[in-house]
Amino acid sequence: MLDKLKSVEEKFEDINAQLCDPDVISDMEKYRKLMQDVKHLTPIVEKYREYKKVNSDLEEAKMLLDEGGLDKDFREMVIEQLEDSKQQIEVIGEELKILLLPRDPNDDRNVIIEIRGGAGGEESALFANSLFRMYSMYAEARGWKPEVLSSNPTELGGFKEVSFMISGDGAYSRFKFESGVHRVQRVPETESQGRIHTSTVTVAVLPEAQDVDIEINPADLQIDTFRSSGAGGQHINKTESAIRITHLPTGTVVECQDERSQHKNRDKAMKILRSRILDAEREKQNKEIAGERKSQVGTGDRSERIRTYNYPQGRVSDHRIGLTLYKLEAILNGDLDEVIDALITADTAEKLKSE
C-alpha cells in the first residue's frame, strides 16, 4: 500500500507542475482534466502526508525509548506519545484503504433518473410523482439543478413515467443506488374501506453520456414527429412538436414532448437515448466480467425490490442493507442523506472485503 501511496504522491506533484506550464494553461480541455485529477488525488495525498508525519513521531518515540536515560516523567510522556501514534497509524491506515479503492468513473457526472409507474394503476402513478418530488427536493437542497426531460402525466397529478436530469458535481455518486423497484403501502384516497394497498414504481438511474462516450450514427436513427398529448392544457395537440427517436440497431425508443419546440424536444430525447445506450453497454460489459463482485447493496437490476415506504407506520425500509427509519415524511421531503450514506458505507465495506 505504501508503494502505491508514494506513486500517487509523485503523480500529484507532477500534475501540479504541469498546471504551471503555459502550454497546459492555454489548453482548456487538458487543464480541466488535470484539475479534476488534482481534486481526486488531494484527499489521498493529504491523508498519506498525515500518515508519514504520525509515523515519524512513532519512530522518534521508539528511538528515544531505545536510547534510554530518560527520567520517569519524560519516559511516561514518550510512552504515551508512542501509544497515541500507534492508534493514529491504525485509524489513518484504514482511511487510506478506503481512499485507495477504485473510483467509479461516472461518479462526478450528471445523472438521468427515469421513474415509471408499475403495479397499482393510478396509485402507482401518484407515487411516481412523490418520488420525483423527493429526488428533486434532495437535489435542490444540495445546490443541484433538476430538469424534466420527458414526462407522461395523468389527470390526477401522477406520472405514468417521468425522465429528468440532475446536474451537479457528484450527482451520480449520490443517486446510483436508487435503481430498482420502490414499493409503497398506503390507503388510497379513493379507498372507502380504509384498506392498505401496495403499489410499485420502478426507478432507473443513468450517468449522463458524453459525446465522446458513444458514437451514434445518424443513419441508425428513425425520427418521428407527432402532436403532444397529456393531461390537458391549451398548448396540447396543436403542433407536431413531440419527438420519437428509435435507435434501430438496439430498438431503443425515446419520446419527448414536454417542450413546445421540436428542436428542444429532440435535444432532450438525444440525451436520454445516449445515456440508455451507454448504460446498456456498461451492463453488457459487467456481465462479461468473470466473477464480477455482487454488491451488498444490490446488483442495480431494475426488477429488484429495493425499498418499501409504509405510510401507516411512517416507515421506510431499505431491504438491501436491512435499514429501517421511522421518518417517512422527512425522507419524502428530500431528507435522503441518512439512507444514501448508509448505502455508500455498505458498498464501501463490500469493496474492502473483496480487495
C-alpha positions as a Markdown table, in Angstrom:
| # | Residue | x | y | z |
|---|---|---|---|---|
| 1 | Met | 0.0 | 0.0 | 0.0 |
| 2 | Leu | 2.8 | 2.4 | 0.9 |
| 3 | Asp | 4.4 | 2.0 | -2.6 |
| 4 | Lys | 1.1 | 2.8 | -4.2 |
| 5 | Leu | 0.7 | 5.9 | -2.0 |
| 6 | Lys | 4.2 | 7.1 | -2.9 |
| 7 | Ser | 3.4 | 6.8 | -6.6 |
| 8 | Val | 0.1 | 8.7 | -6.0 |
| 9 | Glu | 2.0 | 11.5 | -4.3 |
| 10 | Glu | 4.6 | 11.6 | -7.2 |
| 11 | Lys | 1.7 | 11.8 | -9.7 |
| 12 | Phe | 0.1 | 14.6 | -7.7 |
| 13 | Glu | 3.3 | 16.6 | -7.7 |
| 14 | Asp | 3.8 | 16.0 | -11.4 |
| 15 | Ile | 0.3 | 17.2 | -12.2 |
| 16 | Asn | 0.7 | 20.4 | -10.1 |
| 17 | Ala | 3.9 | 21.1 | -12.0 |
| 18 | Gln | 2.1 | 20.7 | -15.3 |
| 19 | Leu | -0.6 | 23.1 | -14.2 |
| 20 | Cys | 2.1 | 25.8 | -14.1 |
| 21 | Asp | 3.0 | 25.2 | -17.7 |
| 22 | Pro | 1.7 | 28.0 | -20.0 |
| 23 | Asp | 1.0 | 25.4 | -22.8 |
| 24 | Val | -1.2 | 23.4 | -20.5 |
| 25 | Ile | -3.0 | 26.5 | -19.2 |
| 26 | Ser | -3.8 | 27.5 | -22.7 |
| 27 | Asp | -5.3 | 24.0 | -23.5 |
| 28 | Met | -8.6 | 24.3 | -21.6 |
| 29 | Glu | -9.6 | 20.7 | -22.1 |
| 30 | Lys | -6.3 | 19.4 | -20.8 |
| 31 | Tyr | -6.3 | 21.9 | -17.9 |
| 32 | Arg | -9.8 | 20.9 | -16.9 |
| 33 | Lys | -8.8 | 17.2 | -16.9 |
| 34 | Leu | -5.7 | 17.8 | -14.8 |
| 35 | Met | -7.7 | 19.9 | -12.3 |
| 36 | Gln | -10.2 | 17.1 | -12.0 |
| 37 | Asp | -7.3 | 14.7 | -11.3 |
| 38 | Val | -5.9 | 17.0 | -8.6 |
| 39 | Lys | -9.3 | 17.2 | -7.0 |
| 40 | His | -9.5 | 13.3 | -6.7 |
| 41 | Leu | -5.9 | 12.9 | -5.6 |
| 42 | Thr | -5.8 | 15.7 | -3.0 |
| 43 | Pro | -7.6 | 13.8 | -0.1 |
| 44 | Ile | -5.3 | 10.7 | -0.7 |
| 45 | Val | -2.1 | 12.8 | -0.7 |
| 46 | Glu | -3.2 | 14.8 | 2.4 |
| 47 | Lys | -4.0 | 11.6 | 4.3 |
| 48 | Tyr | -0.7 | 10.0 | 3.2 |
| 49 | Arg | 1.3 | 13.0 | 4.4 |
| 50 | Glu | -0.6 | 12.8 | 7.7 |
| 51 | Tyr | 0.3 | 9.1 | 7.9 |
| 52 | Lys | 4.0 | 9.9 | 7.3 |
| 53 | Lys | 4.0 | 12.6 | 10.0 |
| 54 | Val | 2.5 | 10.3 | 12.6 |
| 55 | Asn | 4.8 | 7.5 | 11.5 |
| 56 | Ser | 7.8 | 9.9 | 12.0 |
| 57 | Asp | 6.5 | 10.7 | 15.5 |
| 58 | Leu | 6.2 | 7.0 | 16.2 |
| 59 | Glu | 9.8 | 6.2 | 15.1 |
| 60 | Glu | 11.1 | 9.2 | 17.1 |
| 61 | Ala | 9.4 | 7.9 | 20.3 |
| 62 | Lys | 10.8 | 4.4 | 19.7 |
| 63 | Met | 14.3 | 5.8 | 19.2 |
| 64 | Leu | 14.1 | 7.8 | 22.5 |
| 65 | Leu | 13.0 | 4.8 | 24.4 |
| 66 | Asp | 15.7 | 2.6 | 22.9 |
| 67 | Glu | 18.4 | 5.1 | 23.8 |
| 68 | Gly | 17.3 | 5.1 | 27.5 |
| 69 | Gly | 18.5 | 7.5 | 30.1 |
| 70 | Leu | 15.1 | 9.2 | 30.4 |
| 71 | Asp | 13.7 | 10.5 | 33.7 |
| 72 | Lys | 10.4 | 8.9 | 34.8 |
| 73 | Asp | 8.1 | 11.8 | 33.8 |
| 74 | Phe | 9.6 | 12.2 | 30.3 |
| 75 | Arg | 9.7 | 8.4 | 29.8 |
| 76 | Glu | 5.9 | 8.3 | 30.6 |
| 77 | Met | 5.3 | 11.1 | 28.2 |
| 78 | Val | 7.2 | 9.4 | 25.4 |
| 79 | Ile | 5.3 | 6.1 | 26.0 |
| 80 | Glu | 2.0 | 7.9 | 25.8 |
| 81 | Gln | 3.2 | 9.5 | 22.6 |
| 82 | Leu | 4.1 | 6.1 | 21.2 |
| 83 | Glu | 0.7 | 4.5 | 22.1 |
| 84 | Asp | -1.1 | 7.5 | 20.7 |
| 85 | Ser | 0.8 | 7.3 | 17.4 |
| 86 | Lys | 0.2 | 3.6 | 17.1 |
| 87 | Gln | -3.6 | 4.2 | 17.4 |
| 88 | Gln | -3.5 | 7.1 | 14.9 |
| 89 | Ile | -1.5 | 4.9 | 12.4 |
| 90 | Glu | -4.1 | 2.2 | 12.6 |
| 91 | Val | -7.0 | 4.7 | 12.0 |
| 92 | Ile | -5.2 | 6.5 | 9.2 |
| 93 | Gly | -4.3 | 3.2 | 7.6 |
| 94 | Glu | -8.0 | 2.2 | 7.4 |
| 95 | Glu | -8.9 | 5.6 | 6.0 |
| 96 | Leu | -6.2 | 5.2 | 3.3 |
| 97 | Lys | -7.5 | 1.8 | 2.3 |
| 98 | Ile | -10.9 | 3.3 | 1.6 |
| 99 | Leu | -9.4 | 6.3 | -0.3 |
| 100 | Leu | -7.4 | 3.9 | -2.5 |
| 101 | Leu | -10.5 | 1.9 | -3.5 |
| 102 | Pro | -11.1 | 2.2 | -7.3 |
| 103 | Arg | -13.4 | 5.1 | -8.1 |
| 104 | Asp | -16.5 | 4.7 | -10.2 |
| 105 | Pro | -15.5 | 6.8 | -13.3 |
| 106 | Asn | -19.1 | 8.0 | -13.6 |
| 107 | Asp | -19.4 | 9.4 | -10.0 |
| 108 | Asp | -18.8 | 13.0 | -11.0 |
| 109 | Arg | -21.3 | 13.0 | -13.8 |
| 110 | Asn | -24.8 | 14.5 | -14.0 |
| 111 | Val | -27.5 | 11.8 | -13.6 |
| 112 | Ile | -30.6 | 11.0 | -15.6 |
| 113 | Ile | -33.4 | 9.4 | -13.5 |
| 114 | Glu | -36.3 | 7.6 | -15.1 |
| 115 | Ile | -39.3 | 6.8 | -12.9 |
| 116 | Arg | -42.2 | 4.6 | -14.2 |
| 117 | Gly | -45.4 | 3.6 | -12.5 |
| 118 | Gly | -45.6 | -0.2 | -12.0 |
| 119 | Ala | -48.3 | -2.3 | -10.4 |
| 120 | Gly | -51.1 | -0.3 | -8.9 |
| 121 | Gly | -52.6 | 1.9 | -11.6 |
| 122 | Glu | -53.3 | 5.5 | -10.7 |
| 123 | Glu | -52.0 | 4.9 | -7.1 |
| 124 | Ser | -48.6 | 3.9 | -8.6 |
| 125 | Ala | -48.6 | 7.0 | -10.9 |
| 126 | Leu | -49.2 | 9.2 | -7.9 |
| 127 | Phe | -46.3 | 7.6 | -6.0 |
| 128 | Ala | -44.1 | 8.1 | -9.1 |
| 129 | Asn | -44.8 | 11.8 | -8.6 |
| 130 | Ser | -43.9 | 11.5 | -4.9 |
| 131 | Leu | -40.5 | 10.0 | -5.8 |
| 132 | Phe | -39.9 | 12.7 | -8.5 |
| 133 | Arg | -40.6 | 15.4 | -5.9 |
| 134 | Met | -38.4 | 13.6 | -3.3 |
| 135 | Tyr | -35.4 | 13.4 | -5.6 |
| 136 | Ser | -35.9 | 17.0 | -6.9 |
| 137 | Met | -36.0 | 18.4 | -3.3 |
| 138 | Tyr | -32.9 | 16.4 | -2.4 |
| 139 | Ala | -31.1 | 17.8 | -5.4 |
| 140 | Glu | -32.1 | 21.4 | -4.8 |
| 141 | Ala | -31.0 | 21.1 | -1.1 |
| 142 | Arg | -27.5 | 20.2 | -2.4 |
| 143 | Gly | -27.5 | 23.0 | -4.9 |
| 144 | Trp | -28.0 | 20.8 | -7.9 |
| 145 | Lys | -30.4 | 21.6 | -10.7 |
| 146 | Pro | -33.2 | 19.2 | -11.7 |
| 147 | Glu | -34.6 | 19.4 | -15.2 |
| 148 | Val | -37.5 | 17.4 | -16.6 |
| 149 | Leu | -36.5 | 15.8 | -19.9 |
| 150 | Ser | -39.7 | 13.9 | -20.7 |
| 151 | Ser | -43.0 | 13.1 | -18.8 |
| 152 | Asn | -46.3 | 11.4 | -19.3 |
| 153 | Pro | -48.6 | 12.9 | -16.6 |
| 154 | Thr | -52.0 | 11.6 | -15.5 |
| 155 | Glu | -55.1 | 13.6 | -14.9 |
| 156 | Leu | -54.9 | 13.1 | -11.1 |
| 157 | Gly | -51.4 | 14.6 | -10.9 |
| 158 | Gly | -49.3 | 11.5 | -11.1 |
| 159 | Phe | -46.9 | 10.3 | -13.7 |
| 160 | Lys | -47.1 | 7.1 | -15.9 |
| 161 | Glu | -43.4 | 7.9 | -16.4 |
| 162 | Val | -41.0 | 10.8 | -16.0 |
| 163 | Ser | -37.4 | 11.3 | -17.0 |
| 164 | Phe | -35.3 | 14.1 | -15.6 |
| 165 | Met | -31.7 | 15.1 | -15.3 |
| 166 | Ile | -30.0 | 16.3 | -12.2 |
| 167 | Ser | -26.9 | 18.5 | -13.0 |
| 168 | Gly | -24.3 | 18.9 | -10.3 |
| 169 | Asp | -20.8 | 17.7 | -9.4 |
| 170 | Gly | -21.0 | 14.2 | -8.0 |
| 171 | Ala | -24.8 | 13.8 | -8.7 |
| 172 | Tyr | -24.4 | 10.2 | -10.0 |
| 173 | Ser | -22.4 | 9.1 | -6.9 |
| 174 | Arg | -25.3 | 10.0 | -4.6 |
| 175 | Phe | -28.2 | 8.6 | -6.8 |
| 176 | Lys | -26.6 | 5.5 | -8.3 |
| 177 | Phe | -28.0 | 3.1 | -5.7 |
| 178 | Glu | -31.7 | 4.2 | -6.3 |
| 179 | Ser | -32.2 | 1.8 | -9.3 |
| 180 | Gly | -34.8 | -0.8 | -8.7 |
| 181 | Val | -38.4 | -1.3 | -7.6 |
| 182 | His | -39.7 | 1.0 | -4.9 |
| 183 | Arg | -42.8 | -0.3 | -3.1 |
| 184 | Val | -45.5 | 1.9 | -1.4 |
| 185 | Gln | -48.0 | 0.7 | 1.2 |
| 186 | Arg | -50.8 | 3.2 | 2.0 |
| 187 | Val | -54.6 | 3.8 | 1.9 |
| 188 | Pro | -55.5 | 5.5 | -1.4 |
| 189 | Glu | -57.9 | 8.4 | -1.2 |
| 190 | Thr | -60.3 | 6.5 | -3.4 |
| 191 | Glu | -60.4 | 3.6 | -0.9 |
| 192 | Ser | -63.7 | 3.8 | 1.0 |
| 193 | Gln | -63.0 | 0.8 | 3.3 |
| 194 | Gly | -59.7 | 2.1 | 4.5 |
| 195 | Arg | -57.7 | -0.9 | 3.2 |
| 196 | Ile | -54.0 | -0.6 | 2.6 |
| 197 | His | -52.9 | -1.0 | -1.0 |
| 198 | Thr | -49.5 | -2.0 | -2.2 |
| 199 | Ser | -48.2 | -0.4 | -5.4 |
| 200 | Thr | -44.8 | -0.3 | -7.1 |
| 201 | Val | -42.7 | 2.1 | -9.0 |
| 202 | Thr | -39.5 | 1.4 | -11.0 |
| 203 | Val | -36.5 | 3.7 | -10.9 |
| 204 | Ala | -33.6 | 3.6 | -13.4 |
| 205 | Val | -30.5 | 5.7 | -12.7 |
| 206 | Leu | -28.2 | 6.5 | -15.6 |
| 207 | Pro | -25.0 | 8.6 | -15.7 |
| 208 | Glu | -25.3 | 11.3 | -18.4 |
| 209 | Ala | -23.5 | 10.1 | -21.5 |
| 210 | Gln | -21.0 | 12.5 | -23.1 |
| 211 | Asp | -20.5 | 12.8 | -26.9 |
| 212 | Val | -17.1 | 11.1 | -26.5 |
| 213 | Asp | -18.6 | 8.0 | -24.7 |
| 214 | Ile | -20.6 | 6.7 | -27.5 |
| 215 | Glu | -20.9 | 7.5 | -31.2 |
| 216 | Ile | -24.4 | 7.3 | -32.7 |
| 217 | Asn | -24.6 | 7.1 | -36.5 |
| 218 | Pro | -27.4 | 9.4 | -37.7 |
| 219 | Ala | -28.3 | 6.7 | -40.2 |
| 220 | Asp | -29.2 | 4.4 | -37.3 |
| 221 | Leu | -31.9 | 6.8 | -36.1 |
| 222 | Gln | -35.6 | 6.9 | -37.1 |
| 223 | Ile | -37.0 | 10.2 | -36.0 |
| 224 | Asp | -40.8 | 10.7 | -36.0 |
| 225 | Thr | -42.8 | 13.8 | -35.0 |
| 226 | Phe | -46.3 | 13.8 | -33.6 |
| 227 | Arg | -48.7 | 16.0 | -31.7 |
| 228 | Ser | -48.2 | 16.3 | -28.0 |
| 229 | Ser | -50.7 | 14.7 | -25.7 |
| 230 | Gly | -51.1 | 14.8 | -22.0 |
| 231 | Ala | -53.4 | 15.5 | -19.1 |
| 232 | Gly | -54.6 | 18.7 | -20.7 |
| 233 | Gly | -53.7 | 22.3 | -21.4 |
| 234 | Gln | -54.1 | 25.0 | -24.1 |
| 235 | His | -50.9 | 24.1 | -25.9 |
| 236 | Ile | -51.7 | 20.4 | -26.2 |
| 237 | Asn | -52.5 | 18.8 | -29.7 |
| 238 | Lys | -51.8 | 21.9 | -31.7 |
| 239 | Thr | -48.4 | 21.4 | -33.3 |
| 240 | Glu | -46.3 | 18.4 | -34.1 |
| 241 | Ser | -43.6 | 19.3 | -31.7 |
| 242 | Ala | -43.3 | 16.0 | -29.9 |
| 243 | Ile | -40.3 | 13.7 | -31.0 |
| 244 | Arg | -39.9 | 10.0 | -31.0 |
| 245 | Ile | -36.4 | 8.7 | -31.7 |
| 246 | Thr | -35.8 | 5.0 | -32.4 |
| 247 | His | -32.3 | 3.6 | -32.4 |
| 248 | Leu | -32.6 | 0.9 | -35.0 |
| 249 | Pro | -29.6 | -1.3 | -34.0 |
| 250 | Thr | -30.8 | -1.7 | -30.4 |
| 251 | Gly | -34.5 | -1.0 | -30.8 |
| 252 | Thr | -34.3 | 1.7 | -28.0 |
| 253 | Val | -37.2 | 4.2 | -28.3 |
| 254 | Val | -37.3 | 7.6 | -26.6 |
| 255 | Glu | -40.2 | 10.0 | -26.7 |
| 256 | Cys | -40.1 | 13.7 | -25.6 |
| 257 | Gln | -43.0 | 16.1 | -25.7 |
| 258 | Asp | -42.6 | 18.5 | -22.8 |
| 259 | Glu | -41.2 | 21.4 | -24.8 |
| 260 | Arg | -43.2 | 23.4 | -27.4 |
| 261 | Ser | -40.1 | 23.5 | -29.5 |
| 262 | Gln | -39.4 | 20.4 | -31.7 |
| 263 | His | -35.7 | 21.3 | -31.6 |
| 264 | Lys | -35.6 | 21.3 | -27.7 |
| 265 | Asn | -37.6 | 18.0 | -27.5 |
| 266 | Arg | -35.1 | 16.4 | -29.9 |
| 267 | Asp | -32.1 | 17.6 | -27.8 |
| 268 | Lys | -33.6 | 16.2 | -24.6 |
| 269 | Ala | -34.6 | 12.9 | -26.3 |
| 270 | Met | -31.0 | 12.5 | -27.6 |
| 271 | Lys | -29.6 | 13.0 | -24.0 |
| 272 | Ile | -31.9 | 10.2 | -22.8 |
| 273 | Leu | -31.1 | 8.0 | -25.8 |
| 274 | Arg | -27.3 | 8.3 | -25.4 |
| 275 | Ser | -27.5 | 7.6 | -21.7 |
| 276 | Arg | -29.7 | 4.5 | -22.2 |
| 277 | Ile | -27.4 | 3.0 | -24.9 |
| 278 | Leu | -24.3 | 3.7 | -22.8 |
| 279 | Asp | -26.0 | 2.1 | -19.7 |
| 280 | Ala | -26.9 | -1.0 | -21.8 |
| 281 | Glu | -23.3 | -1.3 | -23.0 |
| 282 | Arg | -22.0 | -1.0 | -19.4 |
| 283 | Glu | -24.4 | -3.6 | -18.2 |
| 284 | Lys | -23.3 | -6.0 | -21.0 |
| 285 | Gln | -19.6 | -5.5 | -20.2 |
| 286 | Asn | -20.3 | -6.1 | -16.5 |
| 287 | Lys | -22.0 | -9.4 | -17.3 |
| 288 | Glu | -19.0 | -10.5 | -19.3 |
| 289 | Ile | -16.5 | -9.9 | -16.4 |
| 290 | Ala | -15.9 | -13.3 | -14.8 |
| 291 | Gly | -16.6 | -13.4 | -11.1 |
| 292 | Glu | -17.9 | -9.8 | -11.0 |
| 293 | Arg | -18.5 | -8.6 | -7.5 |
| 294 | Lys | -22.1 | -8.7 | -6.5 |
| 295 | Ser | -22.5 | -5.6 | -4.3 |
| 296 | Gln | -24.1 | -5.9 | -0.9 |
| 297 | Val | -26.4 | -3.0 | -1.7 |
| 298 | Gly | -27.8 | -4.8 | -4.8 |
| 299 | Thr | -27.0 | -5.6 | -8.4 |
| 300 | Gly | -28.7 | -2.5 | -9.8 |
| 301 | Asp | -31.2 | -4.8 | -11.5 |
| 302 | Arg | -34.4 | -2.7 | -12.1 |
| 303 | Ser | -36.5 | -5.8 | -11.2 |
| 304 | Glu | -35.0 | -5.9 | -7.7 |
| 305 | Arg | -37.3 | -4.7 | -4.9 |
| 306 | Ile | -35.0 | -2.3 | -3.0 |
| 307 | Arg | -37.2 | -0.2 | -0.7 |
| 308 | Thr | -40.6 | 0.0 | 1.0 |
| 309 | Tyr | -42.4 | 3.2 | 2.0 |
| 310 | Asn | -45.1 | 2.3 | 4.6 |
| 311 | Tyr | -47.4 | 5.3 | 5.3 |
| 312 | Pro | -49.5 | 3.9 | 8.2 |
| 313 | Gln | -46.3 | 3.2 | 10.2 |
| 314 | Gly | -44.3 | 6.2 | 8.9 |
| 315 | Arg | -41.6 | 3.7 | 8.0 |
| 316 | Val | -39.0 | 3.5 | 5.2 |
| 317 | Ser | -37.1 | 0.2 | 4.8 |
| 318 | Asp | -34.2 | -0.5 | 2.5 |
| 319 | His | -34.2 | -4.2 | 2.0 |
| 320 | Arg | -30.6 | -4.5 | 0.7 |
| 321 | Ile | -28.9 | -3.4 | 3.9 |
| 322 | Gly | -31.7 | -4.0 | 6.5 |
| 323 | Leu | -32.1 | -0.3 | 7.2 |
| 324 | Thr | -35.4 | 0.9 | 8.7 |
| 325 | Leu | -36.1 | 4.5 | 9.5 |
| 326 | Tyr | -39.3 | 5.9 | 11.0 |
| 327 | Lys | -39.1 | 9.3 | 9.3 |
| 328 | Leu | -41.2 | 8.7 | 6.1 |
| 329 | Glu | -42.4 | 12.3 | 5.8 |
| 330 | Ala | -38.9 | 13.8 | 6.1 |
| 331 | Ile | -37.5 | 11.4 | 3.6 |
| 332 | Leu | -40.2 | 12.1 | 1.1 |
| 333 | Asn | -39.4 | 15.8 | 1.6 |
| 334 | Gly | -35.9 | 15.1 | 0.3 |
| 335 | Asp | -34.0 | 14.2 | 3.6 |
| 336 | Leu | -32.2 | 11.3 | 1.9 |
| 337 | Asp | -28.7 | 11.7 | 3.2 |
| 338 | Glu | -29.0 | 9.1 | 6.0 |
| 339 | Val | -30.3 | 6.5 | 3.6 |
| 340 | Ile | -27.7 | 7.3 | 0.9 |
| 341 | Asp | -24.8 | 7.5 | 3.3 |
| 342 | Ala | -25.7 | 4.0 | 4.7 |
| 343 | Leu | -25.8 | 2.6 | 1.2 |
| 344 | Ile | -22.4 | 4.1 | 0.3 |
| 345 | Thr | -21.0 | 2.7 | 3.6 |
| 346 | Ala | -22.3 | -0.8 | 2.9 |
| 347 | Asp | -20.9 | -0.7 | -0.7 |
| 348 | Thr | -17.5 | 0.5 | 0.6 |
| 349 | Ala | -17.4 | -2.3 | 3.2 |
| 350 | Glu | -18.2 | -4.9 | 0.4 |
| 351 | Lys | -15.4 | -3.5 | -1.8 |
| 352 | Leu | -13.0 | -3.7 | 1.1 |
| 353 | Lys | -13.9 | -7.4 | 1.7 |
| 354 | Ser | -13.2 | -8.2 | -2.0 |
| 355 | Glu | -9.9 | -6.4 | -2.1 |
